[in-house]
Amino acid sequence: MKISHYIFLGFVSVLILFSITTFVNFSLSNAVTENNAYFTRSTNLVRNSSRFQRNVLTMVNGLRGYLLTGEKSFVEAYDTANIENELILKELSSMLTDTLQINMLQQIKELNDQWTEEYTDPLKQAKMSASISRQHLDTFNRVYKEKFASGHEQAIQAALQEKFKTFSAYEYARRDARKEELAASVINTNILSLLLTSASIVLGLFIIIYVTMKISRRIKVMTDMANDIAGGNYNVTIKDTGSDELSALGDALNHMTEELSRNITLLKRSNEELDQFAHIVSHDLKAPLRGISNVVTWIEEDHKQELTPKVSEYMELIKGRVIRAENLIEGLLSYAKADKEEIEKEEIALNSLMKEVLDTLPDMDHVRVEMADLPIIHGEKLWLFQIFSNLIGNAVKHNEKPGPAVKIYYKERPDHYEFFIEDNGNGIEKHYQRRIFTIFQTLKDRDSFESTGVGLAIVKKIIETKKQHINVVSAPGKGSVFSFTWSKD
């Protein structure tokens, strides 16, 4: 299975667990919302029940007060309480969903209707008519005795109160049950959420650790292989039997190593053949050049008097061409060997090295050299000698101005030095500045033995071998500034 599949499955698994956790908590939230709505409805229901019972007491007291005193205010209190109770019964009926409570409320309504229709309303009407005539007063007294003498009215009233107590107690019991159910649901949800979250974390950590170990171990093998390749060992391979992306990368690295090994072998063989070719060609070319030079010398020595001026001029031209050809051959050999020699690093006092360089360069007596106090560095002395001698030699060789001057200085950077060779010479046009580092490219006349076009190519080759940089800043008539970097390592 591919690594991406492991990651995808892990992500989907964690996502599913978190989705379940979210769903459970969402369900709990809905349950809490529903329970809050229930408690609000239950509170209203209990409050209305209490109001109904208070209104019954108000009706009883109002009726008795009216029967004893005949005051109209007692009738008004009775009527107000009676009307409010009718509204309360309607409101309670619309609020109830429990069948048992609906039946209880129906019984309460029937008892309330029986109480008002059979007892309270007839007594109230009889009392209101008692003041009309003696006959109506006798009727009131008779009705009063009939209704209260049996004690049936008190039994209905007591039953009504008891029904409401039972109704309220049942509602309180339902409320307590809902509280316990909600509390248990909260606890269960918290436990389930904790378990699911813990499972998600454990699963996520397991996937991360597994994938990390699976990847990091194999990446380390590939890193070690890359380091071996960078160190020149091209015979390393990775044995990976997997079928994921890293296995494909390992196969690609193995293929790359094989190609590198093959190409390096071919390159080494080509370099060896080129070195042999350069030495053979230089030897084979030098022999006839020496022969030509010797013949010219013999002719000049043995037949000097017989040579016409024109022939003597041709002889000098031949000698110049021979010398130039020899210089080109020497330059070619120097260029071929520039990065082939194994040179040990050593501590180099650049001030002393510069003195050696200046002493070996010709025509330095008429040159003004301005040199800063240079550092002591660690590096290949022969290479630095070649770099400075070629750069300074070129600065002098190509300077046709009177009073030639060369300035040598440096700047220290955090991890390297940057050296500068500045001259007041003719300068170099922009389009020539990149070509001057190509072998056999020169700004001087081709017939001049002093300009073979190899020096700057050697400098560039050495600096690139060191993985450093060389640059030139110049303008015609304003001199040139050559700079190169040298690592502190």
C-alpha positions in Angstrom: 0.0 0.0 0.0 1.2 3.5 -0.8 2.2 5.9 1.9 -0.5 8.3 0.6 -3.0 5.6 1.1 -1.9 5.1 4.8 -2.2 8.8 5.3 -5.6 9.0 3.6 -7.0 6.1 5.6 -5.7 7.5 8.8 -7.2 10.9 8.0 -10.5 9.3 7.1 -10.5 7.2 10.3 -9.8 10.2 12.5 -12.4 12.3 10.6 -15.0 9.6 11.1 -14.3 9.4 14.9 -14.5 13.2 15.1 -17.7 13.2 13.1 -19.2 10.6 15.5 -18.1 12.8 18.4 -19.7 15.8 16.8 -22.9 14.0 16.2 -23.1 12.7 19.7 -22.5 16.2 21.1 -25.0 17.6 18.7 -27.6 15.1 19.8 -26.9 16.0 23.4 -27.3 19.7 22.5 -30.7 18.9 21.0 -31.7 16.9 24.1 -30.7 19.8 26.4 -32.6 22.3 24.2 -35.6 20.0 24.2 -35.3 19.5 28.0 -35.1 23.3 28.5 -38.3 23.7 26.5 -39.9 20.9 28.6 -38.9 22.5 31.9 -40.3 25.8 30.7 -43.6 24.1 29.8 -43.6 22.2 33.0 -43.0 25.3 35.1 -46.0 27.0 33.3 -48.1 23.9 33.9 -47.3 23.7 37.7 -47.8 27.5 38.0 -51.2 27.3 36.3 -52.1 24.3 38.6 -51.3 26.4 41.6 -53.3 29.3 40.3 -56.3 27.1 39.7 -56.2 25.8 43.3 -55.9 29.3 44.6 -58.8 30.4 42.5 -61.0 27.5 43.9 -60.3 28.8 47.4 -61.1 32.3 46.3 -64.4 31.1 44.8 -65.2 29.2 48.1 -64.4 32.3 50.2 -66.2 34.7 47.9 -69.3 32.5 47.8 -69.5 32.1 51.6 -68.9 35.8 52.1 -71.7 36.7 49.7 -74.0 34.2 51.3 -73.4 35.6 54.8 -73.2 39.3 54.0 -74.8 39.8 50.6 -71.9 42.1 49.5 -71.5 42.3 45.7 -67.7 42.4 46.0 -67.7 38.8 47.1 -69.7 37.8 43.9 -67.2 39.8 41.7 -64.3 37.9 43.3 -66.1 34.6 42.7 -66.9 35.4 39.1 -63.3 36.6 38.3 -61.8 33.4 39.8 -64.3 31.2 37.9 -63.6 32.9 34.6 -59.8 32.6 35.1 -60.1 28.9 36.0 -61.9 28.3 32.7 -59.0 29.9 30.8 -56.5 27.9 32.9 -58.2 24.7 32.0 -58.1 25.5 28.3 -54.4 26.5 28.5 -53.5 23.3 30.4 -55.4 21.3 27.9 -53.3 22.8 25.0 -50.0 22.2 26.9 -50.5 18.5 27.8 -49.2 15.6 25.7 -49.1 12.8 28.3 -52.2 10.6 28.2 -52.4 10.1 31.9 -52.2 13.8 32.6 -54.9 14.5 29.9 -57.2 12.0 31.7 -56.5 13.7 35.0 -57.2 17.1 33.6 -60.5 15.8 32.2 -61.5 14.5 35.6 -60.6 17.8 37.2 -62.7 19.7 34.6 -65.7 17.4 35.3 -65.4 17.8 39.1 -65.1 21.6 38.6 -68.1 21.7 36.4 -70.1 19.5 38.8 -69.1 21.8 41.7 -70.1 25.0 40.0 -73.3 23.7 38.3 -74.7 21.7 41.2 -73.7 23.9 44.2 -72.0 27.2 43.7 -74.1 28.7 40.9 -77.5 27.6 42.3 -76.6 29.1 45.7 -75.4 32.3 44.2 -78.6 32.7 42.1 -80.8 31.8 45.1 -79.1 34.4 47.2 -79.4 37.1 44.5 -83.2 36.4 44.4 -83.7 36.3 48.2 -84.2 40.0 48.5 -87.1 40.1 46.0 -89.8 38.4 48.2 -90.4 36.3 51.2 -90.9 33.3 49.0 -87.5 33.7 47.3 -85.9 34.0 50.8 -87.5 30.8 51.8 -86.3 29.2 48.6 -82.7 30.3 49.4 -82.8 28.9 52.9 -84.2 25.6 51.6 -81.5 25.4 48.9 -78.7 26.4 51.3 -79.7 23.6 53.7 -80.0 21.0 50.9 -76.6 21.8 49.4 -74.6 22.0 52.6 -76.4 19.6 54.9 -75.4 16.5 53.0 -71.7 17.4 53.0 -71.5 16.3 49.3 -70.2 19.8 48.3 -67.2 19.5 50.6 -66.5 16.0 49.2 -66.4 17.3 45.6 -64.2 20.2 46.7 -61.8 17.9 48.5 -61.7 15.5 45.5 -61.0 18.5 43.2 -58.1 19.6 45.5 -56.8 16.0 45.7 -56.9 15.6 41.9 -54.8 18.7 41.5 -52.3 17.5 44.1 -52.0 14.2 42.2 -51.7 16.1 38.9 -48.9 18.4 40.2 -47.1 15.5 41.9 -47.2 13.5 38.7 -45.7 16.5 36.8 -43.0 16.9 39.5 -42.2 13.2 39.1 -41.9 13.5 35.3 -39.6 16.5 35.8 -37.3 14.6 38.2 -37.2 11.7 35.8 -36.3 14.0 32.9 -33.5 15.6 35.1 -32.1 12.2 35.9 -32.3 11.1 32.3 -30.6 14.3 31.1 -27.9 14.0 33.7 -27.2 10.4 32.7 -27.2 11.5 29.0 -24.7 14.2 29.8 -22.4 11.8 31.7 -22.7 9.1 28.9 -22.0 11.7 26.2 -19.0 13.1 28.1 -17.6 9.5 28.5 -18.3 8.7 24.9 -16.8 12.0 23.7 -13.7 11.4 25.8 -13.3 7.8 24.5 -13.8 8.9 20.9 -11.4 11.8 21.2 -8.9 9.6 23.0 -9.3 7.0 20.2 -8.8 9.7 17.6 -5.7 11.0 19.3 -4.2 7.5 19.8 -5.1 6.5 16.2 -3.6 9.8 14.8 -0.4 9.4 16.9 -0.1 5.7 15.8 -0.5 6.7 12.2 2.0 9.6 12.6 4.5 7.4 14.4 4.1 4.5 12.0 4.3 6.6 8.9 7.2 8.7 10.3 9.2 5.7 11.3 8.4 4.0 8.0 9.4 7.1 6.0 12.3 8.4 8.1 14.1 5.1 8.3 13.9 4.7 4.5 14.7 8.3 3.9 17.8 7.9 6.1 18.9 5.0 4.0 18.4 7.2 0.9 20.3 10.1 2.5 23.2 7.8 3.4 23.2 6.6 -0.2 23.2 10.2 -1.5 26.1 11.0 0.8 28.0 8.0 -0.4 27.3 9.1 -4.0 28.5 12.6 -3.1 31.6 11.1 -1.6 32.4 9.3 -4.9 31.0 5.8 -4.1 28.8 4.9 -7.1 28.4 1.2 -6.3 25.8 1.6 -3.6 22.2 0.4 -4.0 19.0 0.4 -2.0 17.1 -2.8 -1.4 13.4 -1.9 -1.0 10.7 -4.4 -1.5 7.8 -2.0 -1.0 5.4 -0.7 -3.6 4.9 2.9 -2.4 6.3 6.2 -3.5 9.6 5.8 -1.6 10.1 2.4 -3.3 9.7 4.2 -6.6 12.2 6.9 -5.4 14.6 4.1 -4.3 14.4 2.5 -7.8 15.0 5.9 -9.4 18.1 6.4 -7.1 19.4 2.9 -8.0 18.9 3.7 -11.7 20.6 7.1 -11.2 23.5 5.5 -9.4 24.0 3.0 -12.2 23.9 5.8 -14.8 26.3 7.9 -12.7 28.7 5.0 -12.3 28.6 4.2 -16.0 29.1 7.9 -16.9 31.8 8.5 -14.3 33.7 5.5 -15.6 33.4 6.8 -19.2 34.4 10.3 -18.1 37.5 9.0 -16.2 38.4 7.0 -19.3 37.9 10.0 -21.5 39.9 12.2 -19.2 42.7 9.7 -19.1 42.7 9.5 -22.9 42.6 13.3 -23.2 45.6 13.6 -20.8 47.5 11.0 -22.8 46.5 12.7 -26.0 47.6 16.1 -24.7 51.0 14.8 -23.6 51.5 12.8 -26.8 50.3 15.7 -29.0 52.5 18.1 -27.1 55.5 15.8 -27.5 54.9 15.1 -31.1 54.3 18.8 -31.9 57.3 20.1 -29.9 59.7 17.8 -31.7 59.0 19.3 -35.2 58.8 22.8 -33.7 62.3 22.4 -32.2 63.5 21.0 -35.6 62.1 24.1 -37.4 63.6 26.4 -34.8 67.0 24.7 -35.1 66.9 24.9 -39.0 66.1 28.6 -38.8 69.0 29.1 -36.4 71.4 27.2 -38.6 70.4 29.1 -41.7 70.9 32.4 -39.9 74.2 31.3 -38.5 75.6 29.7 -41.7 74.1 31.9 -44.4 73.6 35.2 -42.6 75.5 37.1 -45.2 73.5 35.6 -48.1 70.1 36.4 -46.6 68.2 39.3 -48.1 66.4 41.6 -45.7 63.0 40.2 -46.8 64.2 36.6 -46.1 65.6 37.7 -42.7 62.1 39.2 -41.9 60.5 35.9 -42.9 63.0 34.0 -40.6 62.0 36.2 -37.7 58.4 35.7 -38.4 58.9 31.9 -38.5 60.8 32.1 -35.1 57.9 34.1 -33.6 55.3 31.6 -34.9 57.4 28.7 -33.5 57.6 30.4 -30.1 53.9 31.2 -30.1 53.1 27.5 -31.0 55.3 26.3 -28.2 53.6 28.7 -25.7 50.2 27.5 -26.9 51.3 23.8 -26.3 52.6 24.7 -22.8 49.4 26.5 -22.1 47.3 23.6 -23.2 49.3 21.2 -21.0 49.0 23.6 -18.0 45.2 23.9 -18.6 44.9 20.1 -18.8 46.8 19.7 -15.5 45.2 22.6 -13.7 42.7 20.5 -11.6 44.4 17.1 -11.9 47.2 17.6 -9.4 46.6 16.6 -5.8 47.8 19.5 -3.7 47.9 19.5 0.0 46.4 22.4 1.9 48.7 24.5 4.1 48.8 27.8 6.0 49.7 30.5 3.5 51.0 34.0 4.3 49.6 35.8 1.3 52.0 38.8 1.8 55.0 36.4 1.3 53.2 34.6 -1.6 52.6 38.0 -3.3 56.3 38.8 -3.1 57.1 35.6 -4.8 54.5 36.3 -7.5 55.8 39.8 -8.2 59.4 38.6 -8.3 58.6 36.0 -11.0 56.6 38.4 -13.2 58.6 40.2 -16.0 58.4 44.0 -16.6 57.3 44.8 -13.0 60.0 47.5 -12.4 57.9 50.2 -14.1 54.6 49.1 -12.5 53.3 50.8 -9.3 51.9 48.1 -7.0 49.6 49.1 -4.1 48.9 46.1 -1.8 46.9 45.9 1.4 48.1 43.8 4.3 46.8 40.4 3.2 45.6 37.6 5.6 47.1 34.2 6.4 44.7 31.7 4.9 44.4 27.9 4.5 44.5 26.5 1.0 46.5 25.2 -1.9 49.6 27.4 -2.4 50.3 26.4 -6.0 46.8 27.2 -7.1 46.8 30.6 -5.4 50.2 31.3 -7.0 48.8 30.5 -10.4 45.7 32.6 -9.8 47.5 35.7 -8.6 50.4 35.5 -11.1 47.9 35.2 -14.1 45.6 38.0 -12.9 48.5 40.4 -12.1 50.4 39.4 -15.2 47.3 40.1 -17.4 46.8 43.4 -15.6 50.3 44.5 -16.5 50.5 42.8 -19.9 47.4 44.4 -21.3 48.0 47.9 -19.9 49.3 50.2 -22.6 48.9 53.4 -20.5 51.9 55.3 -19.2 52.4 54.7 -15.4 50.7 51.4 -15.1 49.4 50.6 -11.6 48.0 47.5 -9.9 46.0 47.6 -6.6 45.6 44.4 -4.6 43.2 44.2 -1.6 40.6 42.0 0.0 37.3 41.9 2.0 36.6 39.4 4.7 33.2 37.7 4.6 31.6 35.4 7.2 32.7 32.2 5.4 35.1 33.3 2.7 37.5 36.0 1.6 37.1 38.1 -1.6 40.2 39.2 -3.3 40.5 42.1 -5.8 43.1 42.9 -8.4 42.5 46.3 -9.8 44.4 48.0 -12.7 44.3 51.3 -14.5 44.6 49.8 -17.9 42.7 49.9 -21.1 39.6 48.2 -19.7 37.4 45.5 -21.4 34.3 46.0 -23.5 31.1 44.5 -22.1 30.7 41.8 -24.8 34.3 40.5 -24.2 34.0 40.2 -20.4 32.6 36.7 -20.5 34.7 35.4 -23.4 38.0 36.2 -21.8 37.7 33.2 -19.5 37.5 30.8 -22.5 40.7 29.0 -23.4 42.7 30.6 -26.3 40.6 33.8 -26.2 42.8 36.9 -26.1 42.5 40.6 -26.5 46.1 40.9 -27.8 47.4 40.4 -31.3 47.6 36.7 -32.2 51.2 37.0 -33.2 52.2 38.2 -29.7 53.9 35.5 -27.8 52.8 37.1 -24.5 49.2 36.4 -25.1 48.2 32.8 -25.5 44.6 33.1 -24.1 45.2 30.3 -21.5 46.0 32.2 -18.3 42.4 33.3 -17.4 41.0 29.9 -18.4 43.4 28.2 -15.9 42.3 30.7 -13.2 38.6 30.0 -13.9 39.2 26.3 -13.9 41.0 26.3 -10.5 38.4 28.6 -8.9 35.5 26.4 -10.2 37.3 23.3 -8.9 37.3 25.0 -5.5 33.5 25.8 -6.0 34.2 29.5 -5.8 33.4 32.4 -8.0 35.4 34.9 -10.2 34.1 38.1 -11.6 35.3 41.1 -13.6 34.0 44.7 -13.6 35.4 46.9 -16.4 34.7 49.6 -18.9 36.8 50.8 -21.9 39.5 53.3 -20.8 38.7 52.9 -17.1 40.6 49.9 -16.1 39.4 46.6 -14.7 38.7 45.0 -11.4 39.0 41.2 -11.2 37.7 39.6 -8.0 37.5 36.0 -6.8 36.3 34.3 -3.6 38.3 31.8 -1.5 36.6 29.7 1.2 37.9 29.8 4.8 37.5 26.1 5.1 
